[in-house]
Amino acid sequence: QVQLMESGGGLAQAGGSLRLSCAASGNILSIFEMGWDRQVPGKRRELVAVSRSDGSADYGDSVKGRFTISRDNAKNTVYLQMDSLKPEDTAVYYCTADRILIDSDGTTWAGWGQGTQVTVSS
């Protein structure tokens, strides 16, 4: 019913920047929350950043001050600008969404995308 398509991952050097994008498609009436998690093999998935329709946002402690999340509500797209990258930012980044309204009866959808690899070299 809803698909999340990530793009923009790849390889960067420490201190460099990358920008991730995630577009939600499907029968979408509104989106409350979109964001990003990341996961390193063998470790728990962690919050990177989340943006809500009320304008609020939260960031994981390890990325505060370096990453910026933004949204284009008209395009159902969320972006993650990653600056001052560190090798420890290397992970698979997953786009996440919560409380996507897909029907006027109040039915919502929540889930995540396939993930995009970000690798930061030292």
Salt bridges, closest charged atoms under 4 A:
GLU33 OE1 - ARG52 NE 3.15
GLU46 OE2 - ARG38 NE 2.57
ASP58 OD2 - ARG52 NH2 2.60
ASP61 OD1 - LYS64 NZ 3.07
ASP89 OD1 - ARG38 NH1 2.92
ASP89 OD2 - ARG66 NH1 2.76
ASP98 OD2 - ARG99 NE 3.64
